[in-house]
Structure formats: C-alpha cells, structure tokens
Amino acid sequence: MVAAREALERLVVDVPDFPEPGVVFKDITPLLADHQGLTAVVEAIAEAGRDADGNPVVDKVVGMEARGFIIAAPVALALGAGFVPVRKAGKLPRGAHAVSYALEYGEATLELHHDAVSAGERVLLVDDVLATGGTVRAARELVEACGATPVGVAVLMELGFLGGRDVIGDLPVHSIAVI
C-alpha cells in the first residue's frame, strides 16, 4: 500500500477548473503510463477483494465508466474474477438496469446489463475517485438489482471532504489515499 500511495503522490496531476470552474480534476494518466506505479495501485486495489489469508473473495469486479474500467479490469485479472463495466446511459447494446444520480458537478445515469452479474455473486466495486458517493451508490443499486452482493468499494483516491462514505451506506471502503 505504501508503494501505491507514493505512486499516487508522485504521478497524479491536479488540473484546476476542469471540467468546469471550481472543480480540481485528478489526472491519473501519468500514473497509468508508469508501469511500476500502475502495478502498485492494481495490487493495492486488489487487496480489497481478498480475505486475511490473501484468497479472493469476489466473483466479479465492477468498474465504473470511464476511468474505473482502466483500474478494475487488471484488478479482476489479479483476483481471478470477471470484469463488468457499468456504463453511461445508452452505451450498452442489450437490456440493462438504469439508475440516475447526482454528480459533484451535474447529473448522470448509469446502466448495467441485466445478466452482467448473477444472483449470489460477490462483487467488488472499483473506481478511480470516491467524491460525493453518487456513482458508487448507483453502481451498488445496479448490482443489487441483479441479485448480486456488493462486498466493498475500492478506489485510488477518496475526496474525504465531500462525504462520499456517508452516501454509500455500510459498504467497506478501501482507499489508497484520502485527500
């Protein structure tokens, strides 16, 4: 976890006023381009899907559009689990559950194929940043609509001052860094 935290500090770039004034965007592209940094964060995030003995405890890893995809897919491989994308409205080609929610700077709708996860499967929710908690809460609702069980949330960074943990309920949150 120390290597992952150091990689975040060294490689994530703050971009003020993007995508709109007052928002500080966390650009993770330099982190993704650094093999050692990416490896460290994938290993640290994967720990949220393991028990105390290091055994995987999840069947699927759900990544939220779009940067959550980039992190969740290699985490799924590390855990020997399947990867499932949660997409923005209108991006999935088959029947899907949908949930609308508020972002820190707008509104959005997320969708998940009806058959993306199955009843009884254990799911780890992965994204890059936990901000207001709306995206994670929506993803949780989608997973539960399929009958699966979210077992935790894992993120690179948590913007603690926005109170996202309070919004997502009782799910354990695994953050590499709290800002």
C-alpha positions in Angstrom: 0.0 0.0 0.0 2.9 2.4 0.7 4.2 2.0 -2.9 0.8 2.7 -4.3 0.3 5.8 -2.1 3.7 7.1 -3.1 2.9 6.5 -6.8 -0.3 8.5 -6.4 1.5 11.4 -4.8 4.2 11.3 -7.4 2.2 10.8 -10.6 -1.4 12.1 -10.2 -1.7 15.7 -11.5 -4.2 18.2 -10.3 -6.0 20.1 -13.1 -7.9 23.1 -11.7 -11.2 24.2 -13.2 -11.8 21.0 -15.2 -14.3 20.0 -16.4 -15.8 23.3 -15.0 -14.8 26.2 -12.8 -14.2 25.2 -9.2 -13.5 21.5 -9.8 -10.0 20.2 -9.4 -9.7 17.2 -11.7 -7.3 14.4 -10.7 -5.5 13.3 -13.9 -4.4 9.7 -13.5 -2.9 9.3 -17.0 0.7 9.8 -15.8 0.1 7.1 -13.2 -1.3 4.7 -15.9 1.7 5.3 -18.1 4.1 4.3 -15.3 4.5 0.5 -15.1 5.7 0.4 -11.5 3.0 2.9 -10.4 0.2 1.1 -12.2 1.3 -2.2 -10.8 1.4 -0.9 -7.3 -2.1 0.6 -7.4 -3.6 -2.5 -9.1 -2.1 -4.7 -6.3 -3.3 -2.3 -3.6 -6.8 -2.2 -5.0 -6.9 -6.0 -5.4 -6.3 -6.4 -1.7 -9.9 -5.1 -1.1 -11.1 -8.3 -2.9 -9.1 -10.7 -0.7 -9.5 -12.2 2.8 -6.9 -12.0 5.5 -5.1 -15.1 4.0 -4.9 -13.4 0.6 -7.6 -15.6 -1.0 -10.0 -13.9 -3.4 -13.5 -13.3 -2.0 -15.2 -11.9 -5.1 -16.7 -13.3 -8.2 -16.8 -10.1 -10.2 -15.1 -6.7 -10.3 -17.4 -3.9 -11.4 -15.7 -0.8 -12.9 -17.5 2.5 -13.3 -17.2 4.5 -16.5 -14.7 5.5 -17.6 -11.6 5.6 -15.5 -12.8 2.9 -13.2 -12.7 0.5 -16.2 -8.9 1.0 -16.5 -8.3 0.1 -12.9 -11.0 -2.6 -12.5 -10.0 -4.8 -15.4 -6.5 -5.6 -14.2 -7.8 -5.9 -10.6 -10.2 -8.6 -11.9 -7.4 -10.4 -13.5 -5.3 -10.2 -10.3 -8.3 -11.7 -8.4 -9.1 -14.4 -10.9 -12.6 -12.8 -11.2 -14.6 -11.5 -14.1 -14.7 -7.8 -15.1 -18.1 -6.0 -15.6 -18.4 -2.4 -16.9 -21.0 0.0 -15.5 -21.7 2.3 -18.5 -23.3 5.7 -19.1 -26.8 5.7 -20.4 -27.2 4.4 -23.9 -23.8 2.7 -24.2 -24.9 -0.9 -23.6 -26.3 -2.9 -26.5 -28.8 -5.2 -24.6 -31.3 -4.9 -21.8 -30.0 -3.1 -18.8 -30.9 -1.8 -15.4 -30.5 2.0 -15.0 -30.0 4.3 -12.1 -29.8 8.1 -12.3 -27.9 10.1 -9.7 -26.2 13.4 -8.9 -22.5 14.1 -9.5 -20.4 16.7 -7.8 -20.9 18.9 -10.9 -24.1 17.6 -12.6 -26.3 14.6 -13.1 -25.8 11.2 -14.8 -27.4 7.8 -15.4 -25.5 4.5 -15.2 -26.5 1.2 -16.7 -25.6 -2.5 -16.1 -26.7 -5.4 -18.4 -29.4 -7.4 -16.7 -27.2 -10.5 -16.9 -23.8 -8.9 -16.1 -23.8 -10.3 -12.6 -25.8 -13.2 -11.2 -27.8 -13.7 -8.0 -25.5 -14.6 -5.2 -22.3 -13.4 -6.8 -20.0 -11.3 -4.6 -18.9 -8.1 -6.3 -16.1 -5.5 -5.7 -16.9 -2.0 -6.9 -13.9 -0.2 -8.3 -13.5 3.4 -9.4 -10.7 6.0 -9.5 -12.1 8.6 -7.1 -14.7 8.5 -4.4 -16.1 12.0 -4.3 -19.8 12.6 -3.4 -20.6 8.9 -3.5 -23.3 9.1 -6.1 -21.5 7.0 -8.7 -20.7 4.2 -6.2 -24.2 4.3 -4.8 -25.7 4.0 -8.3 -23.4 1.1 -9.1 -24.3 -0.6 -5.9 -28.0 -0.3 -6.7 -27.4 -1.8 -10.2 -25.5 -4.8 -8.8 -28.2 -5.4 -6.2 -30.9 -5.1 -8.9 -29.3 -8.2 -10.5 -29.4 -10.0 -7.2 -25.6 -9.9 -6.5 -24.0 -8.7 -3.3 -21.6 -5.8 -3.3 -18.8 -6.7 -0.7 -16.8 -3.5 -0.9 -15.6 -0.4 -2.7 -12.0 0.2 -3.7 -10.7 3.5 -5.1 -7.4 5.1 -5.8 -8.4 8.4 -4.0 -11.1 9.5 -1.7 -12.0 13.1 -1.5 -12.9 12.9 2.2 -14.2 16.5 2.4 -17.1 15.6 0.1 -18.5 12.9 2.4 -18.9 10.1 -0.1 -18.6 7.4 2.5 -21.8 8.7 4.1 -23.7 8.3 0.9 -22.8 4.7 0.0 -24.1 3.1 3.2 -22.4 0.2 5.0 -20.0 -1.0 2.3 -16.4 -1.1 3.4 -14.3 1.4 1.5 -10.7 0.7 0.6 -8.9 3.9 -0.4 -5.2 4.1 -1.3 -5.2 7.8 -0.3 -7.7 10.1 1.4 -7.4 13.7 0.3 
